[in-house]
């Protein structure tokens, strides 16, 4: 071989191109993830509320208070990318002001109470780079038992402004006005 450096450079270019092609294809494959994406949209008064999240399943595991979602620790409130909460107008969450915008929706679950967090850094993976200094709002709500087990993490929102976060045997709800 006359120029090993040239061969090495060409090989690196091929590998980089292959990796780039895989990354570019990722959004198209979100529906095939073990925790598929979901979107909840509702109108509360004249405000549009949109929540984008991923839906992990229980699969026989202990969810809350176990290794999957430990109590008293920040949780991404779903799987994969951080869940996002968007409002096109300023709202009140549990009576506290939240400006219009797009937020990462994090929670800190415990057995009896959850802290609901609206973080200004909307686009992030999980809660790995969560920064409390970027919180726009935190509210506390009661945790409740669900009427029946919920296998796949589910978020619902209705026109009254009630948002429900449900998984395993636990539900936490907050009001948007």
C-alpha positions in Angstrom: 0.0 0.0 0.0 1.5 3.3 -1.1 -0.2 5.7 1.3 -1.6 4.2 4.5 -2.8 7.6 5.8 -5.0 8.1 2.7 -6.5 4.6 3.2 -7.2 5.3 6.9 -8.8 8.7 6.0 -11.1 7.0 3.5 -12.1 4.4 6.0 -12.9 7.0 8.6 -15.1 8.9 6.1 -17.0 5.8 5.3 -17.6 5.0 9.0 -18.7 8.6 9.7 -21.1 8.6 6.8 -22.6 5.3 7.9 -23.1 6.6 11.5 -24.6 9.9 10.2 -27.1 7.9 8.0 -28.2 5.9 11.1 -28.7 9.0 13.2 -30.7 10.8 10.4 -33.0 7.8 10.3 -33.8 7.8 14.1 -36.9 10.0 14.0 -38.5 7.9 11.4 -38.2 4.8 13.6 -39.6 6.3 16.8 -42.9 4.3 16.4 -40.8 1.1 16.5 -39.2 1.9 19.9 -40.2 -0.2 22.9 -41.6 3.0 24.4 -43.5 4.5 21.4 -44.2 8.2 21.1 -47.6 9.7 21.8 -49.1 13.2 21.7 -52.0 14.6 23.7 -53.6 17.9 22.5 -56.5 19.7 24.0 -58.0 23.2 24.2 -58.5 24.8 27.6 -60.6 27.9 26.9 -58.7 29.4 24.0 -55.3 27.9 24.9 -53.9 24.9 23.1 -52.1 22.4 25.3 -49.8 19.8 23.7 -47.9 17.1 25.5 -45.4 14.9 23.6 -44.1 11.9 25.4 -43.0 8.3 25.1 -45.0 5.4 26.6 -42.9 2.8 28.5 -44.7 -0.4 29.7 -44.7 -2.0 33.1 -43.7 -5.5 31.8 -44.0 -7.1 35.2 -41.6 -4.6 36.9 -42.1 -2.5 40.0 -42.3 1.0 38.6 -42.7 3.6 41.4 -40.4 3.4 44.4 -38.3 0.8 42.7 -35.2 0.9 40.4 -37.3 2.0 37.4 -38.6 5.2 38.9 -37.1 5.8 42.4 -39.0 7.9 44.8 -37.8 11.5 45.5 -35.7 11.7 42.3 -36.3 13.6 39.1 -38.0 11.5 36.5 -38.3 12.3 32.8 -42.0 11.5 33.0 -42.0 8.9 30.3 -39.1 7.4 28.3 -36.6 8.4 25.7 -36.5 12.2 25.1 -37.9 14.4 27.9 -41.6 14.8 27.8 -42.6 18.2 26.5 -45.5 20.4 27.6 -46.5 23.3 25.3 -49.0 26.1 25.7 -49.7 28.8 23.1 -50.9 31.3 25.8 -49.9 32.0 29.4 -51.7 29.7 31.8 -52.0 28.9 35.5 -50.9 25.5 36.7 -52.5 24.6 40.0 -53.0 28.4 40.4 -49.4 29.4 39.6 -48.5 31.4 36.5 -46.7 29.7 33.6 -45.8 31.8 30.5 -46.7 30.6 27.0 -44.0 28.3 25.6 -42.5 24.8 25.3 -41.2 23.1 28.4 -39.7 19.8 29.5 -42.1 18.1 31.9 -40.3 16.4 34.7 -41.7 15.0 37.9 -40.4 13.9 41.3 -42.7 11.1 42.4 -43.2 9.9 46.0 -45.7 7.6 47.5 -48.1 10.4 48.5 -47.1 13.5 46.5 -45.6 14.4 43.2 -43.7 17.5 42.3 -44.6 18.6 38.7 -41.7 20.5 37.0 -41.9 22.7 33.9 -38.3 23.2 32.8 -37.2 25.8 30.2 -34.8 23.4 28.4 -37.5 21.6 26.4 -35.3 19.5 24.1 -33.2 17.1 26.1 -32.7 13.4 26.4 -34.3 12.0 29.5 -33.3 13.8 32.7 -29.6 13.3 32.4 -28.8 17.0 31.9 -31.7 18.3 34.0 -30.8 21.6 35.6 -33.0 22.9 38.4 -31.9 26.5 37.6 -33.9 26.2 34.4 -37.2 25.4 36.1 -39.9 27.8 35.1 -42.4 26.4 37.6 -42.8 23.6 40.2 -46.1 22.6 41.8 -47.0 19.8 44.2 -50.0 17.5 43.7 -51.3 14.4 45.5 -50.5 10.9 44.2 -53.5 8.5 44.0 -54.1 4.9 43.3 -55.6 4.2 39.9 -58.9 2.3 39.6 -57.2 -0.4 37.6 -53.6 -1.2 36.7 -52.2 0.9 33.8 -49.7 -1.2 31.8 -48.4 1.5 29.5 -47.6 5.0 30.8 -50.5 7.3 29.8 -51.1 11.0 29.8 -54.6 12.4 29.3 -55.8 16.0 29.2 -59.3 17.3 28.8 -61.1 20.6 28.1 -61.5 21.3 31.8 -57.7 21.5 32.0 -57.2 18.4 34.0 -54.0 16.6 33.1 -53.5 13.0 34.3 -50.2 11.1 34.5 -51.0 7.4 35.0 -48.8 4.3 35.2 -48.7 1.0 37.1 -51.1 1.6 40.0 -50.4 5.4 40.4 -52.0 8.6 39.1 -51.0 12.2 39.6 -53.1 15.0 38.2 -52.7 18.8 37.8 -55.0 21.6 36.6 -54.3 24.0 33.7 -56.4 27.2 33.7 
